[in-house]
Structure formats: C-alpha cells, structure tokens
Amino acid sequence: MLFHRALTYLIAALSAGNAASQWEIQDAHTTASLRGIHYVGNGVAWASGTDGTVLRTEDMGFVWQLCAIPPGGEKLDFRGIQAFDNNTAIVMSSGKGDLSRLYKTTDGCQTWKLVFTNPDKDGFWDTILLNRLESDGLLFGDPVNGRFVLWRTADKGEHWARDPSLDVHSLPGEGAFAASNSILVEDDHSFIHFGTGGGKQVRFVSSNGGEAGWGAVTVDLAAGSSATGIFSIAFRTFLSKYVIGSAHFVAIGGDYSKPSKAQGTAAYSVDDGHTWTSSKTSPHGYRSAVAYDRNTGTWITVGPNGTDISTDDGRNWHPLKPGPGDAPDADQHWNALSLPFVVGPKGRIGLLHSDLLAQSKVH
C-alpha cells in the first residue's frame, strides 16, 4: 500500500511539474492553524497546530492522517513538532505556564504520553529541537525572572533538565517568537543560536560551546514593539573536503502587526553570527520562517502575504510568484517551513517542488 501511494504521488508530482506548478496544495482534513512541521525523510512528515491538532504522512502528503489528540490537549496550541521516524515524535504546545507541554508518541500517534510540563508559571516555550540521529535535544523558552530558559534531554525527550549555562539577561520587553518553531538552531559545531524580539533592540544570541559563556549582538531588523523582531533563523555551513568551516546565517522577521511592511525583514551574517548586514533587497513583507535548500543553493522565506527566495545568501530577495499551474494565492498564507513542506492557517499544507525552485533562480 505504501509503495502504491508513493508511486501515485510521484506520478502526480511529475504531472504538476509539467504544468509548471510550484506548490502542490494538499488536503489535511483540518481547519486548524498549523505552525509545527517536520519532514523526517523517506516520505514521512509530521505537522501540528491549534486545538490539539497533530498530523502525519508516510507518503509525501498524498494522505495526511489526523492523529489522536494528546490527553488534555484539546485546547492546546501545538507550535512545534519534532520526529525521530514515522512512529516516534514529540509535540510541543506553547502557552503561559503549564499550557507549555511536551507529549510523546512511539506508536505512530495512536497514543500519547505527557513527558514534561513547564514548571515555570510565567514561562512560555518557543522552540523544540531534537537530534534525529542521536538521543539529545533542546527546548527553548521566553525569559523567566529576567533570563531566557533552555532545557536539554539526553534520552529522546523522556526526561528534561534545565541548562544553567544560558545566563542571558533579557532586555525590557524582550522575548522570543514561537511563530514557526525556528527561532533557535544548533550549528555543526554544536553551538546554539537564537533570535529575540519584542524590545527596543533585536538580538542574535550565541553560545560558545557551553564553555566560554554566551554572547549577544544587535541585528538591524524591525524593532520597538511587541510585534517586531527576529521570527526565524537558519544557517548553512561552509564545508571543505577536510573541515567544517564557519556558518552563514540568515534572520528574517519584521512586524507581524503590519504584514505588508517590507522594511527590516531580513539580515545575514557571513562570520558565524558575529556581525550582521541588512539585506539590500528585503522580502516584501513580514516573514515568519526561513530555510535553506542545499540542493539548489536557495534560501526561501514565507509569510502571510507571500514567499521570497534568495540565491546570493540573503543579500537580495525576490518574490517567488505562483506559476501557470498554481492557484493565484499559492505563495501566500504560510506560517512555517520544513522543506519541501510548508504549512499555514486553516489547515493549509503545501509541497514545494524544488526542481522548479532551481528553474526560478535569478543570476
């Protein structure tokens, strides 16, 4: 059955490509607002959203399974999800205090176990990041008592311990956004990086391997209100035959209360995040998620009013418009990315055809 579905999907994808369709809009059988998405590989992806919604596919989205709701999760907003394989995943809800929770399934989302509840009454979780090939993971949250919060697991999310090394004081009004489960990343050197917003300054905060403390630098993105800042970061590492080099970072965001405002929506760093430069040509509005497609060497960022791509490492962005085979709004109404999947409000799920993304590159 799985082979038949995969073959059917392949035929549909080839047909879509022939029609110059950039996005394949899929039927998720839900009206939930989706912000969590994780593509595991081999056709397997997991998605999550409001009202306790969790979805799973094993055939590149030809069929999306509506999972059982985790116990007590009917009104929770599942902003992030991370999976180890087609059967094992952890979903994260975001909310104040004990509304931030982690549930785990090991049987393909037929049943769930509550593994961790936020013990900080004023806490709010923003991102969960698991290492699919190992057993470790990170859980990041808004400041509690003036300091950002980081938790770690070493046993695939069964147990979590607070990381005291994250001794970063927040500025007035400063926090992090749980817009797309991508405000924190861990690079190839195991250094941790996250972006902030909500205050008078926008900051990019980095660890130094957990040994020499943490450092923060200012990023020139939209700032000054609770709706502004960095909403997502991504990186690519410069690789040589012999060594892993420095990382190139892209940060995107803007003002979510003014989604069509294009100023202060993207910046990039070529030196491991030590210094930042605003994009010369910015995405044409607020953006909530960014990702790097290594196959085509293209960065892609999505948001409510459109999609943009960069082929020069974030220096310039241009709109990725629907093709002849796409719906007129196929580039719009998106929240989060885990390539090739994109998700958005009202159960919106799309599959981005990277072969056509390569054809759209501007030189």
N, C-alpha and C positions, 0 to 999 in steps of 0.2 A: 504493500500500500504506500509506504513512504517513497519507494522508488517511482511509483506511478505518479504521485503528487509532484515529485521533483522534476520528472520528465515533462509533466503538464506545465509546470512553472517555466521551465526552460523554453518550451515552445511559445508560451505567452510572452516571455521576455524578448525573444528574438522577433516576434511579431511587433512588439512595442518599439523595438529598436528600428525596425524597418519603417515604422510610421513616424520616426524622429520624436518619439515620446521620451522626455527627460525623466519624468516622475511616473511611477506606477502607483496610483492611489488604491489602497487596499481596504477591504471591508473588515472592520474589527468587531462589529456587532455590539457596540457600546457607544454611549454618548458622554462618557467620562472625559475630563480634560487630562491628557496624557503628558507627563513630563519625564518619566523614567523610561529609558530604552537601553538595552544592552544586547549587541549582536555578538554571540559566542563563537560563531563559525559553523561550517557544515550545515547551513540552513537553519540553525537554531537561534532564536532571538526571544527576549523577554521584554515586556513593556508594563508600565504601571501608571496609576493616576488617581483621581478623586474617587470618593465613595468606595474605598477598599478595592479598587479595580486592579487586577493583575491579569495579563495576557501572555500567551506563549505560542510560538510557532516552531515547527520542526521542518518546514518546507519552504523557507524564504517568504513566508507570509501568504502563500496560496490559501492556507487555512489558519486563522487565529483562534486559539482555544481560550474561552473565558474561564479563568481559574476559579477555584473555590475561594471565597473571601476569608482571609485570616480571622481567627476568633476575636470578636470585639473590634473588628476593623471596618465595620460598615460605614462609618462616618470619617474615616481617616483619609488623609491626603498623601498618597504614596508618591513622593517626589523622586525617589531613586530606587533603582534595582540593579543588582549585580548577580551574575550567574557563573557557576563553575562548569555546567554542562546542561544537557536537556532535562535533567531531573532535579538538579540542586541549584537553588538560588536563595538570595536574601533580599527582602524588600524593606525599604526604609520609609517611614512616614515622617512628615515634618509638621511641627506644631509646638506650642509652648509647653514646656514641662513634659508630663507623661504622655502627651499626644505625639511625641517623638519616640518611635519604637522600631525594633527590628524583628521581623518574622522570617523563619527559615523553612524551606521545604526540601525534602530529599526524595520525593516520590512524584515528581512532575506536577506539582501544585495541586494534588488531590487533597493533601492535608498540610497544615502549617503549625509551627511551634513558635511561640513567643520566646525569643532568646535574650532580648535586652530592652529595657525601658529607661528613658532618660531620667537619671536620679536628680538632676538639677531642675528645680521648679521654675527657674527663669531661663532655662536652656532652650535651644532650638537647633535641630540638626539640619545641615545643609547638603552634605555630600557623603556618600559611602563609596569606597574604592577597594575592591578585592583583587588580589593577585590570583588569577585563574589557574596558573601553573604551579603555585605554591599553596601555602595554608594561611598566609598572613593577609592583613587588610587594615584599612584606615577608616575612621568615622570622624567627621569634622563638624563643628557647630559654632554658633554665634557666641559672643563673649558672655561669660558668667563672672560676676564680680570684677568686671573690667578686663578680663583676659579671654582670648579665644581658647576653644576647647578641642582637644584631639584625643581620640581613643584608638587603641590598637587591639588586634586579635592575632593569635598565632595558631588557631585551630579551626580555621574555616568558619569563623563567626560564632562559634559556640560560646565563647567567653570573651569579654572585653575589659581592658584596663586603661585607666586614664594615663596619658603620656605627660609627665611633668616637664619635659624639655621645652614644650611650647609655652614659653614665658613671654608672650607678646601682649602688651597692654593695648587696648583699643582706644581710639580717639573718640571724642564726643560724637555720639550718633552713629558711630561706625559699626558695621556688621558685615555679613556675607549674604549672598543671594542663593536661594535654593530653587533657581529658575529652571535648571536643566541637569542637575547632578554633575556639574563640570566646573565648579569653582575651585577645586583642588586637584592637583596632579602630582604624581611621583615620577621623577625622571629616571633615566637609565643608570644614574649614579646613586639611586635611592635617596636623592634629595627631594624634599617635599616643598611644594609651592602653592600658594593660594592668593586670590584677589579679594579686595574689600570694596565696600560701597556704603552709601548712606550718610557719609560725613562730608566735611569740607574738603578733605583730600581723598584721593583714590590711591590705594597702596597695593604693591605686589610684595608678598612676604615669603621668605625662603629659609629653609633650614640649611645647615652646613654639615650634613651627615649626622646630625644629632650630637655632635661633639663640641663644636665651637659656637653654639647658640644660634639664634635666628636674627635675620636682618630684614629691613623693610626699605623699599624705595618708592617714591611717588611716581604715578603714571598719569599722563595728561589725557584723561578721559573726562566725560561729563561728571560733574561733582556738585555738591552743595545742597542736596536734598535727599530725602529718604528713598527716592526713586532712581537715584543715579549711581553709577559706579561700574566696576567690572562685574559682568554676569557669567563669563565663561573664559577659561584659558585652555590652550592646547600647545603642544610642543612637538618639534621634530629634532632629532639628534643628528649632528654631523658625524657620519660614520666613515672610517677609513678601513683599509684592509687589516690594520693592526690595532687600532684603538678606537674607543668611543670618545668622540670629541665633545665640544660644547653644544649646548642646546639653543635652538632658536624658538622663541616664544611668541605667541600672538594672544592678545587680550581683546575681548570685544565687550560691548555693553551699550551705554548711553543713558537715556531717560525713558523708563518704561511708561511714564505718565504722558509722554509726548513721543509716541512710536514713530512718527514721520520725521522727527528732527534728526538730521544727519551729522550734526557736529558732535565731536567727542565720542565716536562709536567704535574706534579701533586704534590699536597701537601695537608695536612689535619691538622685540629685543633680539639682538644677534650675539649677545655675550652672557648667556646663562641668566638673563633677567637682571643684570646689574644696572644697565641703563636702558631707557625706553625712548622710542620715537613715535610720534603720532603718524598714522597713515596719511600719505599725501592725498590720496583719493579714498574717502571713507565709504563704508556701507551706507546705503541710502535710507537709514533709519535705525531705531533701536534694534539690537540683536541679542538673543538670549543664549545662543550656543554656537561653538566653533569647533571644527575638526580638520584634521589633515589627512588627505588621501594620498598615501605614499605611491600608489600605482600610477597616478597621473601627475604627482607633484603639485597638487592643487589644494588650497585651503578653501573651506566652504563655511559660511555662516548663515544662520537662519533667524527669522523673527516674524512678527505678526504681519508686517507689510511687504515682505519679500525675502529673497535669497541673493547672496552675493558670493563671488569667488575671487580669489587672488592667486595669480600664478607667479608672483615675484615676492613671496614670503611676507605678505601683509603690507607691503609698501603702497600698493594700489588695489582697489577693489572695483569690480564692475558687476552690474546686475546679471543674474542668471535667469533669463526670462523663459516662460513656457514655450515649447516647440509646437509645431503644427499638430502633433498628436496628443497634446496635453490640454487639460482643462484650463480656461483663462486664468484661474487663480491658483494653479498648481504650485506656484512658487511662494505662496503666502500661507498664513495661519499655521506657523510651525513654532514649536517650543524647544525641542531637543533633538540631538543627533547621536547616533552610533552607527556610522556608515556600514552598509549602504542605507540604513533605515533612518527615517525622520518621523517625529510624532508631534501632535498638536492638540488643540481643543476639540471637543465634541467627537472624541474617538478617532481623530484623523491620524492615519498612518500612511506613509509613502515609502516607496523604494526608489532610490536614486540610481539610475543606470550610469555607472562610471565610464563606460565606453563612450557615451555621448558627452559626458563631462570633459573627457580628453579632447573631443572634437571642438568643444566650445572655448578652448584655451586661446587667450589673446597674447600675441607676442609683440 
